[in-house]
Amino acid sequence: MKDGTVEIAKEDEKEIEIVLHGEDHTLANLIVGLAKKEKGVVIAVYDIEHPLKGVPIVRVRTDGNVKPREVLINVLKRAKEMNNKFSELLKQEMTEKGEAGS
């Protein structure tokens, strides 16, 4: 698979496994960390099978009351919101520091 792509390797009613081609621990850790906070999530883990190939495989399993695909969609929405909030706070801080430094 091409770098920057996501592959759904496995999916059923309670579990989804995605492969993050071209990514590393950073994105996988974010997804797993946020997934663990979602209701109905029983397991959220990732593994990089070979250190030289570095392809993270993220696995999310639920109790069946929520679909794992829904968990991932919620996780991505939350990650986007976090990114936007951080970006705004950083812009504000840079503006304030820029004005103070003038």
Secondary structure, 3 states (H helix, E strand, C coil): CCCCCEEEEEECCCEEEEEECCCCHHHHHHHHHHHCCCCCEEEEEEEECCCCCCCEEEEEEECCCCCHHHHHHHHHHHHHHHHHHHHHHHHHHHHHHHHHHC
